[in-house]
Amino acid sequence: MLTDPMPADAVQTAHKRVSLAAEDLDGNRVAAIVVELAGGWGVPALWEQVCRPLLSGLAGHTATEIAVEHALSEGIRVGLDVFRREPGRSLPTGGVLLAGVEQESHCLGLHALAAALRERGRGSLHLGPALPWAALTSAVYRARPHTVVLWSQTPVTGHAYRLVRFARDFPLLRVYAAGPGWIEPLSAPARHLDTLPAAVAACQADPTPR
């Protein structure tokens, strides 16, 4: 498993290949390239050096740009989801729970985190976008994770006070905020994760009581 950054020439080639596939609206080809690159360079390098820059570089102003953006996003999602996926229960007791916060329709970064954890032999329970707070609370009681990572894409959904309240309701649970939507300062016990490598390290760390 590689942990080093991709060299500049490999990044440039990857950008061209993925971009051309997305411009052709070929989501399956995007997914295949994503799986190939993840296998060669590792998920964190793929996400930080290829996927994030390409996604942020799409303006999405015209109808064509929007279609390309959808092909790219869906291809990346599929590629990440199939990477090293095996049958079996995804979350043993004491694992990691991932979800998009209430009313948040985007959580592609969590697909990358789930794939990166699988790459390291660690399972996670990914409950997808727009999970209501009440449903999240129920999921924590049922799945009994040691870590929860909640994604917000925009400040419209990134309510810091609500995340902190949730974290305080579960004092033995490690609660992290991920995604660009958390612009307000977070107070303890909730913490923010800025990069995929940081998120992977946090989720892999041995849980310690507060």
N, C-alpha and C positions, 0 to 999 in steps of 0.2 A: 504494500500500500504506500503510494507516494504522498509525501507531505510538503515537498518543495514547490515553489511557484513554477508555473509554466514559463519557459523562455519566450522572449519577445517574438521570435519567428513562429513558434508554435501557436501563440495567441493570435497573431495576425492571420495565419492560415485558418484557424478555428473560426474567427470572426467572419471571414469570407465564406466559408462553407456553410455555416449556420445562416448567415444573412441571405445567401443565394437560395437556400431551401425555403426560408420564410417568404422571400419575395415571390417564389413560385407557388406560395400557399400550400406547400407540401409538409404538413405537420408530421407525417410519418417519417420523412427524411430527417427533419429536425430532431425527432426523438431518437432515431438510430444514431445520429452523430453525437447527441448528448450521451447516450449509453457508451459509445466508443470512447469518447473523451474522458468520461468518468472512470472507465476501466483503465485508461492509460495514465491519467494525471491525478486522479482522485477527485471526489465531489467538491471539497472546499475550493481547490484551485479552479475547477470548471465554473463554479458559481461566481466566485469573486472576480475572475479575470475574463470570463466569456459571457455568462448569462446576464449578470447585473449590468455591465456596460452596454450590452446590446439592448436590453429592455429599457434602460434609462435613455438611450439614444433615439428612441422612437417618439416622434412628436405626437402622432395620432390625430393630426388636424384634418386630413382629407379622408375620403371613403377608402381609398387604396391603402393609405397608411394604417387605418384602423384594421382593415382586413389582414394586413401583414403582421400587425401587432398581435392579433388574435392567433394567427397561425404560429407565430413564434412562441407565445405564451403557452398555448396548448401543447405544442411539440415538446417544449422544455418540461412541462408538467408530466406528460406521458413518459418521457425518457427517464426522468427522475423516479417516477413511481415504479417502473419495471426494473430498475437497476437493483440487482441482487435481492430481489424479492423472493421469498420462499414461503411455502404453506406453513401454517402454524399460528398460534396465538401471538398477537403483536405486542402485547403488554403484560408481562408477568408482574405480579405484585411487587411494588417498589421500582417501577419503571418511569418512563417519561411520557407525559401527555401533552399533545400539541393541539392548538385550536386557534382559529381566527376569532377575535372578540365580537361581541354582539354588533350586528349590522355591518360587519366588515366582509365585503364580498371577495377580497383578494388575499391569498395567503401562500403565494408561490414559494416564498422563502422557507416556509415550513416543510414543503415537499423536499426542498434541498436539505434541510436539517434531518428529516427522516431518512433520506437516502444516505447521508453522511454517517448517521448512526448505524444503519444496516451495514455499511462498509466496514465498520469496526465491530460488527457482531453484536450490536445493541439494538433491541427492539424499541418501538415507540407506538403509542396509540395516537393516530392523527384523526381528529374528529372534523376536520374541514373548516370552512369559513362560517362566519355569522352564527357562532354558538351563543345562545342567550346565557346570561350569567347564572340563571337558575339551573339551566341544563348543565353548565360547567360544574356547578356545585354538586349536582347529582352524580355526574361522571366521576368526580374525585372520590366521593363516598363509595362508589361501586368499584372503580378500578384501583384505588389506593396507590396512586403514583407517589414517587418521592420528589418529582420535579414537574412543574407545569410551565410551558412556554406559550405566551399569548401574542398573536400577531396583530398589529394595526398598520394599515397602509397610509392612512391620512389622519390629520388631527381631528376630523369629524368623528372618528371612532376611538381615537386614542385618549380615553379619559383616565388620567393618572390617578385621580382620587378613587375611582371605582376599582382599579387594579390594586391599589394599596389596601383598600377595605377588604378585598377578597383575600389578599395575602395575610392580613391580620386575622381573618376568620380561620385560617389554617396555619397555626404557628409552627407546625412541624414540616410544612410543605415549602419547598424552594420554588419561588414564583419569579419568573423572568418576563420582561417585556421585550419584544423583538419587532423590527420593522420601523419605517421612517415616520409613522404616525404619532409616536410618543415624543412630543416636543415639550411637554411640561415636565418639570423636574419630578423625579420619583423619590419618595422617601422610604426608609426602611419599613418593612423587610423586603419590599419589591426592589428588583434591580433590572437594569437595562443591558441588553446584549447588542453590540454594534456590528459585529461581523459573524460570518458562519463559523470560522475557526473558534471564536470565543464562545459561541453557542454550543458547539460540539464539546469543548473542554468543560463547560459548565454542566452539561448533561451527563458527562462521563464521571465527573468528580464524585467521590464517595459522599453520600449524604451524612451530614453531621447535625445533631440536634442544636437548636438555637439556645 
